[in-house]
Amino acid sequence: MKRNYSDPALLDALTEIASRAGEAIMRVRRAGAAIRSKADASPVTEADEAAEAIILEGLARTLPDVAVVSEEAAQLGLPSALPDIFILVDPLDGTREFIDGRDEFTVNIAILRSGRPIAGVVGAPALDAIWRGAEGAGAERLVLQPGRAPDAASERVALRTHPHRGGPWRAMVSRSHLDPKTEEWLTRFAAVERMDCGSSVKFCRIAEGKADVYPRLGRTSEWDIAAGDAVLSAAGGVVLSLDGTPLRYGQVGRDLKVPSFVAWCDPKDAAAYSAA
């Protein structure tokens, strides 16, 4: 039987998995996380590993027949190919923010089909927030304490993006990875209000209507952005390559790396400014 990946029950299951992973991250944060460096010199903590274990166990129960690529497990090697439907996981996106004591770190879970995200959950446990969305089902933000099931949310807000409404463009920029190419790209706007932020929270702020655009002209990993793309796309926004086409995921030939992208609040704004 064909599975409905926009099924609210499935999105609830993914939300609960992300919530439980967020609870584990917060537990490690309170106790003090040991930090070490991976082979690529990026930091990793026991919080990353605790969250990943919870997510992989939860996905094995919820979607046992769907392939999963998770950031920490991927350090042991990437698959030579991926099926049409697979899952991308970043158990702790924004490890540097986590280490520095900031609250902008997330748990990212995304389901991909034919190279595009069709459902995703972004949990920010330090903010008591979970953003989620699915193709054809819209997006929403939950106020939810880490470890709680989605039916315990104290607030639910439907998300819908809108075109830029005039005045300075509110641009989300990476606190840890802002580069000269991105700065130059932003000069296409007459006035820009830069909003520093870490992790996939940037996509979610656009989905909430609190920002207009997020350019990232440096390389990043697919698991860093797939869930944010799913949420923003479900809310009506778009995430595009620099040539104006939607990002394609599952690119094992480039080690699941994305060379650059721009997340937009509105497709019409993207069409008007992409070629500038």
VOPAGU-2260 file (C-alpha; in pm, 1 decimal, decimal comma):
REM VOPAGU-2260
SITE   aa  ch    i         X         Y         Z
SITE  MET   A    0       0,0       0,0       0,0
SITE  LYS   A    1     128,5     343,6     -93,0
SITE  ARG   A    2     217,1     549,9     214,7
SITE  ASN   A    3      84,5     901,9     258,8
SITE  TYR   A    4     383,0    1106,7     374,9
SITE  SER   A    5     157,3    1406,3     442,7
SITE  ASP   A    6     -46,6    1203,1     691,3
SITE  PRO   A    7     -90,3    1409,7    1011,9
SITE  ALA   A    8     -27,5    1096,1    1218,0
SITE  LEU   A    9     312,1    1049,8    1052,6
SITE  LEU   A   10     401,4    1414,8    1108,2
SITE  ASP   A   11     300,6    1373,8    1472,9
SITE  ALA   A   12     528,0    1070,4    1501,4
SITE  LEU   A   13     822,8    1263,2    1355,1
SITE  THR   A   14     744,2    1554,8    1585,4
SITE  GLU   A   15     750,6    1333,1    1891,8
SITE  ILE   A   16    1081,6    1180,0    1783,5
SITE  ALA   A   17    1233,5    1528,0    1742,7
SITE  SER   A   18    1088,6    1632,7    2077,1
SITE  ARG   A   19    1243,3    1336,5    2258,0
SITE  ALA   A   20    1576,1    1401,7    2088,0
SITE  GLY   A   21    1554,9    1763,8    2200,1
SITE  GLU   A   22    1494,7    1651,4    2557,3
SITE  ALA   A   23    1814,8    1442,7    2542,8
SITE  ILE   A   24    2009,7    1742,1    2409,9
SITE  MET   A   25    1885,3    1963,5    2692,2
SITE  ARG   A   26    1974,7    1697,2    2948,0
SITE  VAL   A   27    2332,8    1691,1    2820,0
SITE  ARG   A   28    2341,3    2069,9    2811,6
SITE  ARG   A   29    2247,9    2093,7    3177,8
SITE  ALA   A   30    2509,7    1834,0    3274,3
SITE  GLY   A   31    2783,3    1988,2    3058,9
SITE  ALA   A   32    2874,7    1840,4    2722,6
SITE  ALA   A   33    3213,6    1692,5    2641,0
SITE  ILE   A   34    3338,5    1823,8    2305,7
SITE  ARG   A   35    3569,3    1664,7    2053,0
SITE  SER   A   36    3658,0    1722,8    1688,2
SITE  LYS   A   37    3550,2    1506,5    1394,6
SITE  ALA   A   38    3775,7    1415,3    1105,0
SITE  ASP   A   39    3674,8    1734,2     922,1
SITE  ALA   A   40    3766,3    1940,2    1232,7
SITE  SER   A   41    3402,8    2030,6    1303,5
SITE  PRO   A   42    3291,1    1989,6    1665,8
SITE  VAL   A   43    3071,7    1709,0    1797,0
SITE  THR   A   44    2934,0    1647,5    2144,8
SITE  GLU   A   45    2764,0    1367,2    2330,7
SITE  ALA   A   46    2441,3    1561,9    2275,9
SITE  ASP   A   47    2472,2    1501,5    1899,5
SITE  GLU   A   48    2517,7    1130,5    1961,8
SITE  ALA   A   49    2239,8    1096,9    2220,0
SITE  ALA   A   50    1993,3    1274,1    1990,7
SITE  GLU   A   51    2095,2    1065,6    1690,3
SITE  ALA   A   52    2042,5     738,7    1879,8
SITE  ILE   A   53    1689,6     843,2    1976,5
SITE  ILE   A   54    1603,6     956,8    1624,0
SITE  LEU   A   55    1735,5     645,7    1452,3
SITE  GLU   A   56    1550,6     419,2    1693,9
SITE  GLY   A   57    1228,9     616,1    1647,5
SITE  LEU   A   58    1255,3     615,3    1268,4
SITE  ALA   A   59    1326,6     241,6    1267,3
SITE  ARG   A   60     992,7     189,1    1443,7
SITE  THR   A   61     795,4     449,1    1248,8
SITE  LEU   A   62     934,8     404,8     895,9
SITE  PRO   A   63    1128,5      76,3     908,0
SITE  ASP   A   64    1147,0      38,9     530,5
SITE  VAL   A   65    1282,7     387,8     454,8
SITE  ALA   A   66    1658,0     451,6     422,3
SITE  VAL   A   67    1805,8     706,4     664,4
SITE  VAL   A   68    2116,7     920,8     626,4
SITE  SER   A   69    2216,6    1089,9     951,2
SITE  GLU   A   70    2506,0    1331,0     998,8
SITE  GLU   A   71    2699,9    1146,8    1265,4
SITE  ALA   A   72    2651,5     800,7    1111,4
SITE  ALA   A   73    2756,4     945,7     775,9
SITE  GLN   A   74    3104,8    1003,3     918,0
SITE  LEU   A   75    3154,4     629,0     871,8
SITE  GLY   A   76    3079,4     658,6     500,6
SITE  LEU   A   77    2799,8     762,7     266,3
SITE  PRO   A   78    2591,7     520,6      58,8
SITE  SER   A   79    2687,3     481,2    -307,5
SITE  ALA   A   80    2324,8     550,4    -405,9
SITE  LEU   A   81    1996,3     644,4    -243,7
SITE  PRO   A   82    1642,4     523,7    -318,7
SITE  ASP   A   83    1369,6     754,4    -443,5
SITE  ILE   A   84    1238,2     800,9     -89,9
SITE  PHE   A   85    1480,2     849,5     199,1
SITE  ILE   A   86    1525,6    1046,3     520,8
SITE  LEU   A   87    1789,9    1305,2     609,7
SITE  VAL   A   88    1869,5    1369,8     975,8
SITE  ASP   A   89    2082,1    1625,5    1154,0
SITE  PRO   A   90    2049,5    1534,2    1522,5
SITE  LEU   A   91    2202,1    1862,7    1637,9
SITE  ASP   A   92    2222,9    2140,0    1380,5
SITE  GLY   A   93    2411,2    2437,9    1517,1
SITE  THR   A   94    2660,4    2254,0    1735,3
SITE  ARG   A   95    2870,2    2570,8    1759,9
SITE  GLU   A   96    2568,5    2761,6    1895,1
SITE  PHE   A   97    2507,9    2478,9    2142,4
SITE  ILE   A   98    2870,8    2488,1    2258,9
SITE  ASP   A   99    2866,8    2869,1    2288,6
SITE  GLY   A  100    2556,0    2862,4    2507,5
SITE  ARG   A  101    2317,6    3008,0    2251,1
SITE  ASP   A  102    1966,1    2871,3    2199,8
SITE  GLU   A  103    1967,3    2854,6    1816,9
SITE  PHE   A  104    2033,0    2484,8    1771,5
SITE  THR   A  105    1788,3    2240,1    1620,9
SITE  VAL   A  106    1692,9    1881,1    1555,8
SITE  ASN   A  107    1627,4    1829,1    1182,8
SITE  ILE   A  108    1432,5    1540,2    1028,4
SITE  ALA   A  109    1322,5    1546,2     663,3
SITE  ILE   A  110    1162,2    1296,5     426,3
SITE  LEU   A  111    1273,5    1329,3      64,4
SITE  ARG   A  112    1108,6    1197,0    -249,9
SITE  SER   A  113    1247,1    1233,4    -601,8
SITE  GLY   A  114    1512,6    1470,8    -473,2
SITE  ARG   A  115    1276,5    1711,2    -294,8
SITE  PRO   A  116    1166,1    1739,7      70,1
SITE  ILE   A  117     803,3    1638,3     118,3
SITE  ALA   A  118     782,7    1650,2     498,0
SITE  GLY   A  119    1004,3    1791,7     768,1
SITE  VAL   A  120    1035,6    1875,5    1134,2
SITE  VAL   A  121    1269,9    2132,7    1289,7
SITE  GLY   A  122    1281,2    2125,9    1667,8
SITE  ALA   A  123    1447,4    2399,0    1875,2
SITE  PRO   A  124    1443,1    2251,1    2227,4
SITE  ALA   A  125    1597,2    2553,7    2399,9
SITE  LEU   A  126    1318,7    2769,7    2252,4
SITE  ASP   A  127    1033,1    2524,1    2329,8
SITE  ALA   A  128     952,8    2537,9    1958,4
SITE  ILE   A  129     892,2    2289,7    1680,1
SITE  TRP   A  130     825,9    2391,4    1322,7
SITE  ARG   A  131     686,9    2131,1    1087,2
SITE  GLY   A  132     536,5    2101,3     741,6
SITE  ALA   A  133     439,9    1858,2     469,7
SITE  GLU   A  134     371,7    1883,3      99,6
SITE  GLY   A  135       7,0    1974,9      43,1
SITE  ALA   A  136     -63,1    1998,5     416,1
SITE  GLY   A  137      84,9    2337,7     508,3
SITE  ALA   A  138     319,1    2430,1     791,7
SITE  GLU   A  139     283,1    2524,7    1155,2
SITE  ARG   A  140     477,7    2622,4    1464,6
SITE  LEU   A  141     416,9    2443,6    1793,6
SITE  VAL   A  142     506,3    2570,8    2137,7
SITE  LEU   A  143     613,8    2242,4    2290,8
SITE  GLN   A  144     839,9    2156,2    2579,7
SITE  PRO   A  145    1114,7    1907,1    2492,8
SITE  GLY   A  146    1010,8    1547,5    2547,9
SITE  ARG   A  147     638,7    1615,8    2516,2
SITE  ALA   A  148     410,8    1469,3    2250,8
SITE  PRO   A  149     259,7    1711,1    1995,0
SITE  ASP   A  150     -87,0    1691,4    2150,9
SITE  ALA   A  151      64,6    1863,2    2457,3
SITE  ALA   A  152     151,3    2177,5    2258,2
SITE  SER   A  153      39,1    2491,4    2439,5
SITE  GLU   A  154       9,1    2682,2    2112,3
SITE  ARG   A  155     -19,9    2607,4    1740,4
SITE  VAL   A  156      26,8    2872,9    1474,6
SITE  ALA   A  157     -31,2    2808,7    1104,8
SITE  LEU   A  158     250,4    2946,7     888,0
SITE  ARG   A  159     209,4    3117,6     552,9
SITE  THR   A  160     472,4    3329,6     383,9
SITE  HIS   A  161     404,4    3655,7     202,1
SITE  PRO   A  162     582,9    3880,0     -47,9
SITE  HIS   A  163     824,6    4146,0      71,6
SITE  ARG   A  164     617,2    4433,0     203,3
SITE  GLY   A  165     852,4    4721,7     136,7
SITE  GLY   A  166    1127,5    4883,6     337,0
SITE  PRO   A  167    1460,7    4713,1     410,0
SITE  TRP   A  168    1488,3    4348,0     320,4
SITE  ARG   A  169    1515,5    4139,3     634,5
SITE  ALA   A  170    1793,6    3894,5     552,1
SITE  MET   A  171    1878,3    3598,4     771,6
SITE  VAL   A  172    2254,6    3545,9     773,9
SITE  SER   A  173    2463,6    3276,8     933,6
SITE  ARG   A  174    2634,9    3384,8    1253,0
SITE  SER   A  175    2909,2    3123,7    1203,9
SITE  HIS   A  176    2941,0    3105,9     824,2
SITE  LEU   A  177    2881,5    3453,4     676,5
SITE  ASP   A  178    3124,0    3497,5     385,2
SITE  PRO   A  179    3219,8    3776,5     139,1
SITE  LYS   A  180    3024,3    3615,7    -147,3
SITE  THR   A  181    2705,7    3627,4      57,2
SITE  GLU   A  182    2774,3    3987,6     155,5
SITE  GLU   A  183    2818,0    4078,2    -211,1
SITE  TRP   A  184    2498,1    3895,1    -306,3
SITE  LEU   A  185    2302,3    4108,2     -58,1
SITE  THR   A  186    2401,3    4428,5    -239,8
SITE  ARG   A  187    2124,1    4361,8    -494,7
SITE  PHE   A  188    1880,2    4508,3    -240,3
SITE  ALA   A  189    1865,5    4883,4    -181,4
SITE  ALA   A  190    1849,0    4835,5     195,9
SITE  VAL   A  191    1910,9    4528,0     407,5
SITE  GLU   A  192    1851,2    4452,6     773,0
SITE  ARG   A  193    2081,5    4162,9     863,0
SITE  MET   A  194    1949,5    3916,4    1118,2
SITE  ASP   A  195    2222,7    3692,5    1261,1
SITE  CYS   A  196    2111,1    3343,0    1351,4
SITE  GLY   A  197    2235,0    2986,1    1370,5
SITE  SER   A  198    2099,1    2653,2    1246,5
SITE  SER   A  199    1774,8    2582,9    1060,3
SITE  VAL   A  200    1595,7    2842,9    1269,7
SITE  LYS   A  201    1672,5    3079,7     978,8
SITE  PHE   A  202    1436,1    2893,4     744,9
SITE  CYS   A  203    1169,2    2889,5    1012,6
SITE  ARG   A  204    1187,3    3263,9    1074,3
SITE  ILE   A  205    1115,2    3316,8     705,3
SITE  ALA   A  206     826,4    3069,5     723,7
SITE  GLU   A  207     690,1    3272,8    1016,5
SITE  GLY   A  208     709,5    3592,9     812,3
SITE  LYS   A  209     978,9    3742,2    1036,4
SITE  ALA   A  210    1237,8    3754,3     756,6
SITE  ASP   A  211    1236,6    3777,7     377,2
SITE  VAL   A  212    1542,5    3595,6     248,9
SITE  TYR   A  213    1833,8    3377,1     355,6
SITE  PRO   A  214    2131,5    3350,3     116,9
SITE  ARG   A  215    2404,1    3094,2     180,4
SITE  LEU   A  216    2673,0    3102,9     -87,8
SITE  GLY   A  217    2908,7    2869,2      92,8
SITE  ARG   A  218    2894,7    2490,4      88,9
SITE  THR   A  219    2673,0    2308,4     336,3
SITE  SER   A  220    2545,4    1953,8     389,3
SITE  GLU   A  221    2204,1    1838,9     273,5
SITE  TRP   A  222    2101,7    1724,4     623,2
SITE  ASP   A  223    2162,1    2080,5     750,0
SITE  ILE   A  224    1889,6    2229,9     534,4
SITE  ALA   A  225    1643,2    1965,2     409,5
SITE  ALA   A  226    1403,6    1992,2     705,7
SITE  GLY   A  227    1410,0    2372,1     694,2
SITE  ASP   A  228    1341,6    2356,1     321,2
SITE  ALA   A  229    1044,1    2125,7     389,0
SITE  VAL   A  230     895,1    2366,0     644,7
SITE  LEU   A  231     950,8    2678,7     436,1
SITE  SER   A  232     821,4    2518,1     115,8
SITE  ALA   A  233     509,0    2393,2     296,4
SITE  ALA   A  234     451,5    2749,1     420,1
SITE  GLY   A  235     468,8    2886,1      63,9
SITE  GLY   A  236     833,2    2987,3      33,9
SITE  VAL   A  237    1105,1    2844,4    -188,8
SITE  VAL   A  238    1466,4    2734,6    -155,2
SITE  LEU   A  239    1658,3    2767,8    -481,3
SITE  SER   A  240    1998,1    2711,9    -631,8
SITE  LEU   A  241    2170,0    3019,4    -768,1
SITE  ASP   A  242    2040,1    2933,5   -1116,7
SITE  GLY   A  243    1683,2    2973,0    -987,9
SITE  THR   A  244    1592,6    2602,9    -979,4
SITE  PRO   A  245    1472,5    2415,0    -669,6
SITE  LEU   A  246    1744,8    2236,9    -475,3
SITE  ARG   A  247    1784,4    1867,7    -548,3
SITE  TYR   A  248    1876,5    1639,4    -260,8
SITE  GLY   A  249    2035,0    1295,8    -254,4
SITE  GLN   A  250    2333,7    1406,7    -461,6
SITE  VAL   A  251    2575,2    1133,8    -356,5
SITE  GLY   A  252    2811,8    1229,1    -638,8
SITE  ARG   A  253    2893,4    1545,2    -448,2
SITE  ASP   A  254    2890,0    1375,6    -105,4
SITE  LEU   A  255    2547,0    1522,5     -20,4
SITE  LYS   A  256    2690,0    1874,3     -24,8
SITE  VAL   A  257    2500,7    2180,8    -148,4
SITE  PRO   A  258    2734,1    2441,2    -306,6
SITE  SER   A  259    2500,1    2735,9    -242,1
SITE  PHE   A  260    2134,1    2828,2    -210,4
SITE  VAL   A  261    1891,1    3110,0    -135,6
SITE  ALA   A  262    1576,6    3066,5      72,8
SITE  TRP   A  263    1299,1    3309,9     -18,2
SITE  CYS   A  264     981,0    3421,8     152,0
SITE  ASP   A  265     791,3    3424,1    -175,9
SITE  PRO   A  266     836,9    3272,1    -523,6
SITE  LYS   A  267     756,0    3603,5    -694,3
SITE  ASP   A  268    1030,8    3779,8    -501,3
SITE  ALA   A  269    1266,0    3497,4    -595,7
SITE  ALA   A  270    1179,8    3538,6    -963,2
SITE  ALA   A  271    1227,9    3916,2    -945,5
SITE  TYR   A  272    1563,6    3917,0    -767,1
SITE  SER   A  273    1734,2    3584,8    -844,3
SITE  ALA   A  274    1885,6    3706,7   -1169,3
SITE  ALA   A  275    1996,9    4043,3   -1033,3
